[in-house]
Amino acid sequence: MIDVISLGEALIDFVPTESGVNLAGVPGFYKRFGGAPANVAIGLAQIGRNPGFIGKVGRDSFGDFLESEMAREGVNVDHLYRSDLAHTTLAFVSLTSEGERDFIFYRNPGADELLRPEEIDENYLSRARVLHFGSLSLTKEESREATMQAIEYAQENDLTVSLDPNVRLDLWDDTEKLRRMVRDLLADVDIIKLSEEEVEFFTGLEDLRAGMIRLSELGPDLVVVTLGDRGCKFYYEGVTNKIDGFDVDVKDTTGAGDGFLAGFFASLLNQGADLSGLELEPLEKALKFGNATGALTTTDYGATSSFPSLTEVKEFLRHRD
């Protein structure tokens, strides 16, 4: 049984050897595993669950690295495909002294954009409980159609559908198209996780609660907004609440949202929660667990290299309660 299947991009993150400067001033880079949906899959594996991944990388050394890393961590990679037509996507990212991220993606196209709808296996999806995806698989027609096919199969097989838009405006020629596409998809989504800025981007509303309600009206049962070290807020069945975050020594925020989602899903599954009819108590417990997992992810450099184990999260929470 596979718990969560993530669909979308697996890519190489090149992170700077020196922090506090923009990309033009970086003297060198470290190679790191990346791609939000793939990060969630690895986070789930490290917490002891059984994730799978659907996506495409290049038939190159970077693709070899990504596949071997996922397989080594325990992610099912039976449906990680290889492309001869494009290289594995690369992302260069730095954090300036002002705290702003500086991104450059090498993806025109990247192999992840060439995932085809006929490569989506309904039998594989039927073995899972959750399908999780992001918006980067919507940027090109082939991968967009593949994503839509996966969502269709997920609904036909009663999976919970989860979306983290993970907006990267630089990858879109038409940001209004992104806004419209995601809003149209929300009718098929059960859970959406966003940042505060993304709520305003998709709704046009500055008031966070009003924006969360508006998103819920478009389809999702559960709207979760991550707030960094302040924790998260959620809107579910008319209830809005905030779950406090944790104060930690932050070294790198890359992958914190992915760590949050991995912890959130792992907690729900570990509790045996009914994902189609969540009760508030297991929901809030899972969000707290997600906050802890996300916080621990920031205490070291890189995303997947800093994801905690189940024991580490439990020990962290034991000392914070």
Protein Blocks (a to p, Z undefined) as FASTA:
>chain_A
ZZbdcedddddddddfbghiafklpgbdcdddehjklmmmmmmmmnopacdddddddddf
klmmmmmmmmmnopafklcccdfkbccddddddddfkopacddddddddfklmccfklpc
fklmmmpmbdcddfklmmpmklmmmmmmmmmmmmmnopacdddfkpafklpfblmlmmmm
mmmmmmmpfbdcddfklmmmmnopablklmmmmmmmnopabdcddehjnopaddeehiac
dddddddddfbfghklmmmmmmmmmmmmmnopafklccfklmmmmmmmmmmmmmmmmmpg
cjklmpccfklmmmmmmmmZZ
